Amino acid sequence: MLHTNATSFRKNLFSLLENAVKYNECININTKIGNAVVISEDEYNSMVETLKILSNPAMKEKVMKGKDTPLSECIDESEVQW
């Protein structure tokens, strides 16, 4: 995570936003009244999707079970039917 203050953020706005979008670089902006964080839309959407999945107890259980499943017990991706 990149840390900067509001003045530096304003001076380098375009390049910092470009880094957030291209490289998913999170930017912490320090101000006198508190801090703000800038993240890419892709990063934001990923976080929202993760929260949705993990807030559903059944889905969370499936994810945790899948995480603990050895790779040798998984089917090959070419066998998955979408």
VMD Tcl script that builds the backbone (N, CA, C; Angstrom):
set m [mol new atoms 246]
animate dup $m
set s [atomselect $m all]
$s set {name element resname resid chain x y z} {
  {N N MET 1 A 0.846 -1.171 0.000}
  {CA C MET 1 A 0.000 0.000 0.000}
  {C C MET 1 A 0.892 1.235 0.000}
  {N N LEU 2 A 0.564 2.154 -0.852}
  {CA C LEU 2 A 1.293 3.412 -0.957}
  {C C LEU 2 A 0.668 4.417 -0.002}
  {N N HIS 3 A 1.489 5.131 0.746}
  {CA C HIS 3 A 1.006 6.157 1.673}
  {C C HIS 3 A 1.424 7.527 1.152}
  {N N THR 4 A 0.480 8.460 1.166}
  {CA C THR 4 A 0.765 9.815 0.707}
  {C C THR 4 A -0.137 10.782 1.470}
  {N N ASN 5 A 0.136 12.066 1.338}
  {CA C ASN 5 A -0.761 13.062 1.934}
  {C C ASN 5 A -1.608 13.680 0.830}
  {N N ALA 6 A -2.592 14.460 1.242}
  {CA C ALA 6 A -3.547 15.008 0.276}
  {C C ALA 6 A -2.864 15.906 -0.749}
  {N N THR 7 A -1.883 16.695 -0.320}
  {CA C THR 7 A -1.187 17.598 -1.242}
  {C C THR 7 A -0.438 16.812 -2.310}
  {N N SER 8 A 0.309 15.791 -1.889}
  {CA C SER 8 A 1.039 14.964 -2.863}
  {C C SER 8 A 0.080 14.196 -3.757}
  {N N PHE 9 A -1.017 13.727 -3.178}
  {CA C PHE 9 A -2.009 13.011 -3.984}
  {C C PHE 9 A -2.560 13.924 -5.073}
  {N N ARG 10 A -2.893 15.153 -4.696}
  {CA C ARG 10 A -3.437 16.106 -5.666}
  {C C ARG 10 A -2.421 16.396 -6.773}
  {N N LYS 11 A -1.148 16.569 -6.402}
  {CA C LYS 11 A -0.101 16.870 -7.388}
  {C C LYS 11 A 0.118 15.711 -8.356}
  {N N ASN 12 A -0.027 14.482 -7.857}
  {CA C ASN 12 A 0.274 13.285 -8.653}
  {C C ASN 12 A -0.971 12.467 -8.957}
  {N N LEU 13 A -2.104 13.117 -8.994}
  {CA C LEU 13 A -3.388 12.431 -9.113}
  {C C LEU 13 A -3.422 11.430 -10.270}
  {N N PHE 14 A -3.077 11.870 -11.474}
  {CA C PHE 14 A -3.206 10.989 -12.628}
  {C C PHE 14 A -2.320 9.761 -12.503}
  {N N SER 15 A -1.050 9.952 -12.158}
  {CA C SER 15 A -0.134 8.798 -12.095}
  {C C SER 15 A -0.525 7.857 -10.956}
  {N N LEU 16 A -0.998 8.389 -9.831}
  {CA C LEU 16 A -1.415 7.526 -8.729}
  {C C LEU 16 A -2.664 6.727 -9.101}
  {N N LEU 17 A -3.617 7.373 -9.758}
  {CA C LEU 17 A -4.814 6.655 -10.198}
  {C C LEU 17 A -4.457 5.601 -11.236}
  {N N GLU 18 A -3.531 5.924 -12.105}
  {CA C GLU 18 A -3.080 4.959 -13.116}
  {C C GLU 18 A -2.468 3.723 -12.439}
  {N N ASN 19 A -1.656 3.942 -11.398}
  {CA C ASN 19 A -1.070 2.816 -10.668}
  {C C ASN 19 A -2.150 1.994 -9.967}
  {N N ALA 20 A -3.158 2.659 -9.436}
  {CA C ALA 20 A -4.248 1.939 -8.772}
  {C C ALA 20 A -4.981 1.054 -9.776}
  {N N VAL 21 A -5.230 1.579 -10.959}
  {CA C VAL 21 A -5.979 0.831 -11.970}
  {C C VAL 21 A -5.126 -0.267 -12.611}
  {N N LYS 22 A -3.922 0.079 -13.037}
  {CA C LYS 22 A -3.079 -0.880 -13.764}
  {C C LYS 22 A -2.519 -1.976 -12.873}
  {N N TYR 23 A -2.119 -1.610 -11.654}
  {CA C TYR 23 A -1.371 -2.545 -10.811}
  {C C TYR 23 A -2.083 -2.889 -9.501}
  {N N ASN 24 A -3.353 -2.487 -9.382}
  {CA C ASN 24 A -4.118 -2.707 -8.141}
  {C C ASN 24 A -3.370 -2.201 -6.906}
  {N N GLU 25 A -2.681 -1.090 -7.075}
  {CA C GLU 25 A -1.956 -0.448 -5.977}
  {C C GLU 25 A -2.963 0.306 -5.112}
  {N N CYS 26 A -3.034 -0.041 -3.843}
  {CA C CYS 26 A -3.904 0.682 -2.912}
  {C C CYS 26 A -3.176 1.932 -2.453}
  {N N ILE 27 A -3.902 3.032 -2.352}
  {CA C ILE 27 A -3.299 4.308 -1.968}
  {C C ILE 27 A -3.975 4.808 -0.705}
  {N N ASN 28 A -3.188 4.997 0.350}
  {CA C ASN 28 A -3.678 5.543 1.605}
  {C C ASN 28 A -3.341 7.025 1.602}
  {N N ILE 29 A -4.372 7.864 1.709}
  {CA C ILE 29 A -4.185 9.305 1.683}
  {C C ILE 29 A -4.425 9.845 3.089}
  {N N ASN 30 A -3.381 10.426 3.673}
  {CA C ASN 30 A -3.455 10.974 5.021}
  {C C ASN 30 A -3.900 12.432 4.964}
  {N N THR 31 A -4.872 12.778 5.786}
  {CA C THR 31 A -5.301 14.168 5.905}
  {C C THR 31 A -5.365 14.532 7.381}
  {N N LYS 32 A -5.578 15.801 7.675}
  {CA C LYS 32 A -5.661 16.262 9.059}
  {C C LYS 32 A -6.877 15.690 9.773}
  {N N ILE 33 A -7.933 15.409 9.029}
  {CA C ILE 33 A -9.174 14.937 9.662}
  {C C ILE 33 A -9.341 13.426 9.613}
  {N N GLY 34 A -8.431 12.737 8.952}
  {CA C GLY 34 A -8.520 11.284 8.851}
  {C C GLY 34 A -7.900 10.799 7.555}
  {N N ASN 35 A -7.988 9.529 7.324}
  {CA C ASN 35 A -7.386 8.930 6.138}
  {C C ASN 35 A -8.453 8.420 5.179}
  {N N ALA 36 A -8.064 8.314 3.916}
  {CA C ALA 36 A -8.927 7.735 2.880}
  {C C ALA 36 A -8.092 6.746 2.088}
  {N N VAL 37 A -8.749 5.791 1.478}
  {CA C VAL 37 A -8.055 4.789 0.668}
  {C C VAL 37 A -8.657 4.796 -0.728}
  {N N VAL 38 A -7.797 4.781 -1.734}
  {CA C VAL 38 A -8.218 4.687 -3.129}
  {C C VAL 38 A -7.793 3.309 -3.636}
  {N N ILE 39 A -8.755 2.597 -4.229}
  {CA C ILE 39 A -8.477 1.292 -4.824}
  {C C ILE 39 A -9.105 1.252 -6.213}
  {N N SER 40 A -8.641 0.324 -7.031}
  {CA C SER 40 A -9.198 0.196 -8.373}
  {C C SER 40 A -10.615 -0.378 -8.299}
  {N N GLU 41 A -11.371 -0.175 -9.352}
  {CA C GLU 41 A -12.721 -0.734 -9.425}
  {C C GLU 41 A -12.669 -2.261 -9.387}
  {N N ASP 42 A -11.682 -2.850 -10.061}
  {CA C ASP 42 A -11.541 -4.316 -10.039}
  {C C ASP 42 A -11.311 -4.820 -8.623}
  {N N GLU 43 A -10.450 -4.134 -7.881}
  {CA C GLU 43 A -10.165 -4.524 -6.496}
  {C C GLU 43 A -11.420 -4.388 -5.637}
  {N N TYR 44 A -12.140 -3.292 -5.831}
  {CA C TYR 44 A -13.387 -3.067 -5.092}
  {C C TYR 44 A -14.405 -4.169 -5.394}
  {N N ASN 45 A -14.602 -4.473 -6.670}
  {CA C ASN 45 A -15.563 -5.515 -7.054}
  {C C ASN 45 A -15.174 -6.871 -6.480}
  {N N SER 46 A -13.884 -7.147 -6.457}
  {CA C SER 46 A -13.393 -8.400 -5.886}
  {C C SER 46 A -13.712 -8.479 -4.399}
  {N N MET 47 A -13.510 -7.391 -3.687}
  {CA C MET 47 A -13.795 -7.364 -2.246}
  {C C MET 47 A -15.290 -7.531 -1.980}
  {N N VAL 48 A -16.119 -6.872 -2.779}
  {CA C VAL 48 A -17.568 -6.992 -2.610}
  {C C VAL 48 A -18.022 -8.421 -2.862}
  {N N GLU 49 A -17.490 -9.049 -3.910}
  {CA C GLU 49 A -17.853 -10.433 -4.226}
  {C C GLU 49 A -17.422 -11.376 -3.102}
  {N N THR 50 A -16.234 -11.161 -2.570}
  {CA C THR 50 A -15.749 -11.978 -1.452}
  {C C THR 50 A -16.661 -11.825 -0.248}
  {N N LEU 51 A -17.061 -10.602 0.057}
  {CA C LEU 51 A -17.969 -10.374 1.190}
  {C C LEU 51 A -19.315 -11.057 0.981}
  {N N LYS 52 A -19.833 -11.001 -0.245}
  {CA C LYS 52 A -21.100 -11.669 -0.546}
  {C C LYS 52 A -20.996 -13.169 -0.325}
  {N N ILE 53 A -19.926 -13.759 -0.832}
  {CA C ILE 53 A -19.742 -15.208 -0.702}
  {C C ILE 53 A -19.582 -15.602 0.755}
  {N N LEU 54 A -18.738 -14.879 1.483}
  {CA C LEU 54 A -18.460 -15.255 2.860}
  {C C LEU 54 A -19.587 -14.903 3.826}
  {N N SER 55 A -20.519 -14.046 3.404}
  {CA C SER 55 A -21.651 -13.721 4.274}
  {C C SER 55 A -22.764 -14.768 4.167}
  {N N ASN 56 A -22.648 -15.653 3.177}
  {CA C ASN 56 A -23.594 -16.747 3.014}
  {C C ASN 56 A -22.972 -17.976 3.689}
  {N N PRO 57 A -23.536 -18.424 4.819}
  {CA C PRO 57 A -22.913 -19.524 5.562}
  {C C PRO 57 A -22.688 -20.795 4.734}
  {N N ALA 58 A -23.621 -21.134 3.869}
  {CA C ALA 58 A -23.469 -22.346 3.053}
  {C C ALA 58 A -22.315 -22.195 2.064}
  {N N MET 59 A -22.233 -21.035 1.430}
  {CA C MET 59 A -21.146 -20.789 0.484}
  {C C MET 59 A -19.805 -20.745 1.204}
  {N N LYS 60 A -19.788 -20.106 2.370}
  {CA C LYS 60 A -18.542 -20.027 3.136}
  {C C LYS 60 A -18.051 -21.432 3.479}
  {N N GLU 61 A -18.973 -22.306 3.876}
  {CA C GLU 61 A -18.604 -23.679 4.218}
  {C C GLU 61 A -18.020 -24.404 3.003}
  {N N LYS 62 A -18.636 -24.205 1.824}
  {CA C LYS 62 A -18.132 -24.838 0.606}
  {C C LYS 62 A -16.742 -24.327 0.252}
  {N N VAL 63 A -16.532 -23.031 0.402}
  {CA C VAL 63 A -15.221 -22.452 0.099}
  {C C VAL 63 A -14.171 -23.014 1.051}
  {N N MET 64 A -14.486 -23.068 2.335}
  {CA C MET 64 A -13.537 -23.579 3.324}
  {C C MET 64 A -13.237 -25.058 3.073}
  {N N LYS 65 A -14.267 -25.817 2.712}
  {CA C LYS 65 A -14.066 -27.234 2.415}
  {C C LYS 65 A -13.183 -27.387 1.179}
  {N N GLY 66 A -13.456 -26.598 0.160}
  {CA C GLY 66 A -12.665 -26.643 -1.064}
  {C C GLY 66 A -11.223 -26.240 -0.826}
  {N N LYS 67 A -11.031 -25.263 0.027}
  {CA C LYS 67 A -9.679 -24.795 0.341}
  {C C LYS 67 A -8.840 -25.897 0.984}
  {N N ASP 68 A -9.496 -26.743 1.767}
  {CA C ASP 68 A -8.792 -27.805 2.476}
  {C C ASP 68 A -8.722 -29.119 1.682}
  {N N THR 69 A -9.298 -29.136 0.482}
  {CA C THR 69 A -9.276 -30.342 -0.344}
  {C C THR 69 A -7.930 -30.458 -1.058}
  {N N PRO 70 A -7.250 -31.592 -0.915}
  {CA C PRO 70 A -5.974 -31.761 -1.617}
  {C C PRO 70 A -6.184 -31.691 -3.132}
  {N N LEU 71 A -5.218 -31.136 -3.809}
  {CA C LEU 71 A -5.289 -30.983 -5.260}
  {C C LEU 71 A -5.485 -32.325 -5.947}
  {N N SER 72 A -4.926 -33.366 -5.373}
  {CA C SER 72 A -5.038 -34.707 -5.973}
  {C C SER 72 A -6.482 -35.213 -5.991}
  {N N GLU 73 A -7.340 -34.658 -5.151}
  {CA C GLU 73 A -8.749 -35.067 -5.114}
  {C C GLU 73 A -9.642 -34.205 -6.000}
  {N N CYS 74 A -9.070 -33.195 -6.638}
  {CA C CYS 74 A -9.844 -32.288 -7.494}
  {C C CYS 74 A -9.857 -32.802 -8.928}
  {N N ILE 75 A -10.915 -32.463 -9.652}
  {CA C ILE 75 A -10.966 -32.831 -11.059}
  {C C ILE 75 A -10.194 -31.812 -11.879}
  {N N ASP 76 A -9.740 -32.206 -13.040}
  {CA C ASP 76 A -9.007 -31.317 -13.927}
  {C C ASP 76 A -9.953 -30.230 -14.441}
  {N N GLU 77 A -9.433 -29.037 -14.642}
  {CA C GLU 77 A -10.269 -27.924 -15.081}
  {C C GLU 77 A -10.932 -28.209 -16.436}
  {N N SER 78 A -10.303 -29.035 -17.275}
  {CA C SER 78 A -10.891 -29.349 -18.584}
  {C C SER 78 A -12.164 -30.190 -18.443}
  {N N GLU 79 A -12.355 -30.808 -17.268}
  {CA C GLU 79 A -13.546 -31.629 -17.035}
  {C C GLU 79 A -14.710 -30.818 -16.445}
  {N N VAL 80 A -14.457 -29.587 -16.072}
  {CA C VAL 80 A -15.517 -28.761 -15.477}
  {C C VAL 80 A -16.475 -28.307 -16.564}
  {N N GLN 81 A -17.760 -28.489 -16.308}
  {CA C GLN 81 A -18.785 -28.036 -17.256}
  {C C GLN 81 A -19.453 -26.806 -16.670}
  {N N TRP 82 A -19.382 -25.713 -17.414}
  {CA C TRP 82 A -19.953 -24.448 -16.941}
  {C C TRP 82 A -21.343 -24.281 -17.449}
}
mol reanalyze $m
mol bondsrecalc $m
mol representation Tube
mol addrep $m
